[in-house]
């Protein structure tokens, strides 16, 4: 007979003064499919709670769960360890998951003292694990898990990806209620409130050296049907009064026909929404036909991940972008009335003072409304990390360093005469131009929550600079 379990999920907070304001869709999806299979699920999101971890642990203890699941990216892995070590004192079984654990399962299991690690896509694995919670022998045969037994690390065969994403129920939105999260969401801009982030697909077939997501999803692209996507949008409108949808897909426009069908379904149902793609669109799959119907449907903003203004660096990281094509797409999108964000990464392999200057000049030559400036880091689960970590002691790496924003002098490059400190010097040079200041002001005023958006931006200047390796305590 199948066991009915009670499980509590936790998400640690980041150790930087920038919020993680978005609902955790992964936890929402796990919770939904567990409920469908008769299990009781709770979610305590430390990322939006100000209570100390000790108080969170008391809440967990009061729920008397059969197991606790903790998810983490690398930047909040230290929080995962803190929570796990506190839970060990209560003798509550611990299950780990997320991209960091998928990359470093043995390290995570040993440092956290956890019972199991779920590797990769977790829905089917977590259901089987909880269904067999009291059958320890069958548990150890489950695909997609890792564990420690008699001090030996054991990794079971990987689980196949879910082929039909429509088979999954919608996330448990009551546990990741968008109304309980800060309205600023991913990049601190929203045209209409309230806002929700959804995903129409999983994965990306490309192989960019710095990207962790492509390897996590095994370089496979899978999509939901347009009807299923818009059904979820209607659910969010009906239950939560959502007025804006932000699509968080890794590669929203991989299948142009799929995007057009989603747009047509939204138009057919006469849904009045503001729409945006903050995670970026690939330029090779953008044309006038696609952008025109997107604009008609309500899309007002999207991001282009330029990454570098040096074609040689783009080629070396397998980004497969053409700088000339970027110019053409930006010009087309602006002519259709889109607000545009560009992403740029400093410090990619092969970066020099000369390539930095080339990147800044390239971005200055384009009419982006805002730029997201990042410093390159070999994220666990990326090909770059696999190369970078070979001569490192993984136990001494300070994983707090892998957070996604650096402001100030995180990097420096010099040509012998001049030195540039990044990303701050680039931000100043790009922003402090009359035309760009006006464009930037228009952009922020255009957003619904102009005043709210300024507060988190101010905290960027207070970001701590974490070292790559842990400081040795004497």
C-alpha positions in Angstrom: 0.0 0.0 0.0 1.3 3.4 -0.9 2.5 5.6 2.0 0.9 9.1 2.5 3.7 11.4 3.5 4.0 15.0 4.9 6.9 16.9 3.4 8.1 20.5 4.1 10.1 22.3 1.4 12.6 25.1 2.2 14.4 27.7 0.1 17.3 29.4 1.8 17.9 33.1 1.3 20.8 34.7 -0.5 23.6 36.3 1.6 23.4 39.5 -0.4 21.2 42.6 0.2 19.2 41.9 -2.9 15.9 40.0 -2.6 15.0 36.7 -4.4 11.5 38.1 -5.1 10.2 35.5 -7.5 8.1 32.5 -6.5 10.0 29.2 -6.8 8.3 27.4 -9.7 10.3 24.2 -9.1 8.9 23.8 -5.6 5.4 24.7 -6.9 5.6 21.9 -9.5 6.9 19.3 -7.0 4.2 20.3 -4.5 1.5 20.0 -7.1 2.4 16.5 -8.3 2.9 15.3 -4.7 -0.5 16.5 -3.8 -1.9 14.7 -6.9 -0.4 11.5 -5.5 -2.0 12.1 -2.1 0.8 13.6 -0.1 0.6 16.7 2.2 3.0 19.5 1.2 4.1 22.7 3.0 6.5 25.4 1.7 8.4 27.8 3.9 10.2 30.3 1.6 13.1 31.8 3.7 13.9 34.1 0.8 11.0 36.4 1.6 10.9 35.9 5.4 12.9 37.9 7.8 12.9 35.4 10.6 16.2 33.8 11.6 16.7 30.2 10.6 16.3 29.1 14.2 12.7 30.3 14.0 12.1 28.6 10.7 13.3 25.3 12.1 10.8 25.7 15.0 8.0 26.1 12.4 9.2 22.9 10.6 9.4 21.0 13.9 5.8 22.1 14.7 4.6 20.6 11.4 6.1 17.2 12.3 6.9 16.2 8.7 8.1 12.9 7.5 10.8 14.6 5.5 12.2 18.1 4.6 13.2 19.0 1.1 15.8 21.9 0.6 16.5 23.4 -2.8 19.5 25.7 -3.6 21.4 27.3 -6.4 25.1 27.8 -5.7 24.7 31.3 -4.3 22.5 30.1 -1.4 24.1 26.7 -0.9 25.6 28.0 2.4 22.0 28.6 3.6 21.1 25.0 2.6 24.0 23.7 4.8 22.9 25.9 7.7 19.3 24.6 7.5 20.3 21.0 7.0 22.7 21.0 10.0 20.0 22.5 12.2 17.5 19.9 11.0 19.9 17.0 11.8 19.5 17.8 15.5 15.7 17.1 15.1 16.4 13.8 13.4 14.2 14.7 10.4 15.1 13.0 7.1 16.5 15.5 4.6 16.2 15.5 0.8 18.3 17.9 -1.3 17.6 19.2 -4.8 18.4 21.9 -7.3 21.1 22.8 -9.7 23.9 23.0 -7.2 23.1 19.6 -5.8 22.8 18.1 -9.2 26.3 19.3 -10.0 27.9 18.4 -6.7 25.8 15.6 -5.2 28.4 13.9 -3.1 29.8 17.2 -1.6 26.2 18.4 -0.9 25.2 15.1 0.8 28.3 14.9 3.0 28.4 18.6 4.0 24.6 18.7 4.7 24.3 15.2 6.3 21.3 14.6 4.1 19.6 11.3 3.3 19.0 11.7 -0.4 19.8 14.1 -3.3 17.4 14.4 -6.2 19.3 14.8 -9.4 18.0 16.9 -12.2 14.3 17.2 -13.1 12.6 16.2 -9.9 8.8 15.7 -10.2 8.7 11.9 -11.0 11.7 11.2 -8.7 10.2 12.9 -5.6 6.8 11.2 -6.1 8.4 7.8 -6.3 10.6 8.6 -3.3 7.7 9.6 -1.1 5.5 6.8 -2.3 8.1 4.4 -1.1 9.2 6.3 2.0 8.8 3.3 4.3 10.3 0.8 1.9 14.0 1.5 2.3 15.1 -1.3 0.0 12.9 -0.2 -3.0 13.9 3.4 -2.3 17.5 2.7 -3.1 16.5 1.5 -6.6 14.8 4.7 -7.6 16.2 6.4 -10.7 17.5 10.0 -10.3 18.7 9.9 -6.7 22.0 9.8 -4.9 22.8 8.9 -1.3 25.6 7.9 1.1 25.6 4.3 2.5 28.3 2.9 4.7 30.3 6.1 3.9 30.1 5.2 0.2 28.6 7.6 -2.3 26.0 5.9 -4.5 24.5 7.6 -7.6 21.6 5.7 -9.2 21.0 5.7 -13.0 19.6 9.0 -14.2 15.9 9.5 -14.8 14.6 10.2 -18.2 13.1 13.6 -18.8 9.4 14.1 -18.9 8.4 14.0 -22.5 5.0 15.7 -22.3 5.0 18.7 -20.0 1.2 19.0 -20.3 1.1 15.8 -18.2 2.3 17.9 -15.2 -0.4 19.7 -13.2 0.0 23.5 -12.8 2.3 24.5 -10.0 0.7 24.7 -6.5 0.2 28.5 -6.8 -1.4 28.7 -3.3 2.1 27.8 -1.9 3.9 30.2 -4.2 1.2 32.9 -4.2 2.5 35.7 -6.5 0.6 38.3 -4.3 2.8 37.4 -1.3 6.0 38.3 -3.2 7.5 41.7 -3.8 5.9 43.3 -6.8 9.3 44.2 -8.3 10.0 40.6 -9.4 13.0 39.6 -11.5 14.6 42.8 -12.8 12.7 45.3 -10.7 10.4 46.4 -13.5 6.7 45.7 -14.0 4.3 47.6 -16.2 1.1 46.3 -14.5 0.4 44.8 -11.1 0.0 42.2 -9.9 2.5 40.1 -11.9 3.3 36.4 -12.2 6.2 34.5 -13.9 5.4 31.4 -15.8 7.3 28.9 -18.0 6.1 27.6 -21.4 9.0 25.3 -21.9 12.1 23.7 -20.4 15.6 23.6 -21.6 17.8 24.9 -24.4 19.5 22.9 -27.2 22.5 25.3 -27.3 25.8 24.7 -25.5 27.1 28.0 -24.2 30.2 27.4 -22.1 29.1 29.6 -19.2 25.5 28.4 -18.9 24.4 26.0 -16.2 20.8 25.5 -17.3 21.6 23.8 -20.6 23.4 20.9 -18.9 20.8 20.7 -16.2 18.1 20.1 -18.8 20.5 17.8 -20.9 20.4 20.2 -23.9 16.8 19.2 -24.7 14.0 21.6 -25.4 10.5 20.6 -24.5 7.4 22.7 -24.6 3.9 22.9 -23.3 0.9 23.2 -25.6 -0.3 26.7 -26.3 -3.7 25.8 -24.8 -2.1 24.5 -21.6 0.0 27.7 -21.3 -3.0 30.0 -21.7 -5.2 27.9 -19.4 -2.6 28.6 -16.7 -2.6 32.3 -17.5 -6.4 32.4 -17.3 -6.2 30.5 -13.9 -3.8 33.2 -12.6 -6.1 36.0 -13.8 -9.1 34.4 -12.3 -7.6 33.4 -8.9 -5.1 36.1 -8.3 -6.1 39.0 -10.5 -2.8 38.9 -12.5 -2.4 41.7 -15.0 1.1 41.0 -16.3 2.9 37.8 -17.3 6.7 37.5 -17.3 7.9 34.5 -19.3 10.9 33.0 -17.6 11.8 30.4 -20.3 15.5 29.8 -21.1 14.6 29.9 -24.8 11.1 31.2 -25.2 11.4 31.7 -29.0 13.2 28.5 -29.9 10.1 27.4 -31.8 8.7 30.5 -33.5 5.5 28.7 -34.5 4.9 27.8 -30.8 5.2 31.5 -29.7 2.8 32.6 -32.5 0.3 30.0 -31.4 0.5 31.2 -27.8 -0.1 34.7 -29.0 -3.0 33.7 -31.1 -4.6 31.8 -28.2 -4.2 34.9 -25.9 -5.8 37.1 -28.6 -8.6 34.5 -29.3 -9.5 34.6 -25.6 -9.3 38.4 -25.6 -7.0 38.5 -22.5 -5.8 42.1 -21.7 -2.3 41.6 -20.4 1.1 43.2 -20.3 3.7 40.6 -21.3 7.5 40.5 -21.3 10.5 38.1 -21.6 13.0 39.1 -19.0 15.2 36.0 -19.4 16.0 36.8 -23.0 15.1 36.0 -26.6 17.6 34.5 -29.2 18.1 36.9 -32.1 18.4 34.2 -34.8 14.7 33.3 -34.2 13.4 36.9 -34.3 11.8 38.5 -37.4 9.3 41.1 -38.2 6.4 38.6 -38.3 7.0 37.2 -34.9 7.7 40.6 -33.2 4.6 42.1 -34.8 2.2 39.5 -33.4 4.0 39.6 -30.0 3.5 43.4 -29.9 -0.1 43.0 -30.8 -0.6 40.5 -28.1 0.7 42.8 -25.3 4.5 42.1 -25.2 6.2 45.4 -24.3 9.7 44.3 -23.3 12.3 41.6 -23.9 16.0 41.0 -23.3 18.8 40.3 -25.7 21.7 38.5 -24.0 24.6 40.1 -26.0 27.2 38.8 -23.5 30.2 40.4 -25.3 30.9 43.0 -28.0 33.8 40.8 -29.1 33.0 38.3 -31.8 36.0 36.2 -30.9 34.8 35.8 -27.3 31.3 34.9 -28.5 32.8 32.2 -30.7 35.0 30.9 -27.9 32.1 30.4 -25.5 29.9 28.8 -28.2 27.3 31.6 -28.0 26.7 31.4 -31.7 25.6 35.1 -32.0 26.4 37.5 -34.8 27.0 41.1 -33.8 25.7 42.4 -37.1 22.5 40.4 -36.6 22.1 41.9 -33.1 22.2 45.4 -34.6 19.5 44.5 -37.1 17.2 43.0 -34.5 17.6 45.9 -32.0 16.7 48.4 -34.7 13.7 46.3 -35.8 12.4 45.9 -32.2 12.7 49.6 -31.4 10.9 50.5 -34.6 8.0 48.3 -33.3 7.9 50.1 -29.9 9.6 47.5 -27.7 11.5 48.4 -24.6 14.8 46.5 -24.7 17.2 45.3 -22.1 20.7 44.0 -23.0 22.8 41.7 -21.0 26.6 41.9 -21.0 29.1 39.7 -19.2 32.6 40.9 -18.3 35.4 38.5 -17.6 34.6 35.7 -20.0 37.6 33.5 -21.1 39.9 35.6 -23.3 38.7 38.9 -21.9 41.3 41.8 -22.1 41.2 45.5 -21.8 40.8 45.8 -25.5 37.7 43.4 -25.6 36.2 45.2 -22.6 36.4 48.5 -24.5 35.0 46.9 -27.6 32.0 45.6 -25.6 31.3 48.9 -24.0 31.5 50.8 -27.3 29.2 48.2 -28.9 26.5 48.6 -26.2 26.8 52.4 -26.4 26.1 52.2 -30.2 22.8 50.4 -29.6 19.5 52.0 -28.4 19.0 49.7 -25.4 16.8 51.2 -22.7 18.7 49.5 -19.9 21.7 47.2 -19.6 22.2 44.3 -17.1 25.9 44.2 -16.3 27.3 41.0 -15.0 30.7 39.5 -14.1 31.5 36.1 -15.5 31.6 33.2 -13.0 32.0 29.5 -13.8 28.6 28.5 -12.5 28.4 24.9 -11.2 26.7 22.7 -13.9 28.3 24.7 -16.7 31.0 23.4 -19.0 33.2 26.3 -17.9 32.9 25.1 -14.2 33.9 21.6 -15.2 37.2 23.0 -16.6 37.7 25.6 -13.9 37.3 23.2 -10.9 39.7 20.6 -12.1 42.6 22.1 -10.1 40.5 23.3 -7.2 39.6 21.9 -3.8 35.8 21.9 -4.0 35.6 21.9 -0.2 37.4 25.3 0.0 35.3 27.1 -2.7 33.2 29.9 -1.2 29.9 29.3 -3.1 28.5 32.6 -1.9 30.8 34.0 -4.6 28.5 32.6 -7.3 25.7 35.2 -6.8 24.4 36.9 -9.9 25.2 40.5 -9.3 28.5 42.4 -8.7 28.7 46.2 -8.4 31.9 48.1 -7.8 35.4 46.8 -8.7 34.8 43.1 -9.0 37.2 43.0 -12.0 40.0 45.2 -13.3 41.7 45.3 -16.7 44.6 47.5 -17.9 46.4 48.2 -21.1 49.5 49.4 -19.1 48.4 53.0 -19.2 44.7 52.9 -18.3 42.7 50.8 -15.9 39.0 50.0 -16.0 37.2 48.7 -12.9 34.2 46.6 -13.7 31.3 46.7 -13.8 31.0 50.1 -12.2 33.2 52.1 -14.7 31.2 50.6 -17.6 27.9 51.5 -15.9 29.0 55.1 -15.5 30.3 55.5 -19.0 27.2 53.9 -20.5 24.6 55.7 -18.4 26.0 59.2 -17.9 25.2 60.5 -21.4 22.4 62.9 -22.0 20.5 60.7 -24.5 20.9 57.6 -22.4 19.8 59.4 -19.2 16.6 60.5 -20.9 16.0 57.1 -22.3 16.7 55.5 -18.9 14.3 58.0 -17.1 11.6 57.3 -19.7 12.1 53.6 -19.2 11.7 53.7 -15.4 8.8 56.1 -15.5 7.2 53.8 -18.0 7.1 51.0 -15.4 4.1 50.8 -13.1 6.0 50.8 -9.8 8.6 53.6 -10.4 9.1 54.4 -6.7 9.3 50.8 -5.6 11.9 50.1 -8.3 14.4 52.6 -6.9 14.8 51.1 -3.4 16.3 47.8 -4.4 18.6 49.5 -7.0 20.1 51.5 -4.2 21.1 48.3 -2.4 23.3 47.3 -5.4 25.9 49.7 -4.2 26.2 47.9 -0.9 26.8 44.5 -2.3 29.6 42.6 -0.5 32.5 41.3 -2.6 32.8 37.6 -1.7 36.2 35.9 -2.2 36.3 32.8 -4.5 37.7 30.6 -1.7 36.8 30.4 2.0 38.9 32.3 4.4 40.9 29.9 6.7 40.1 30.4 10.3 43.1 30.4 12.6 
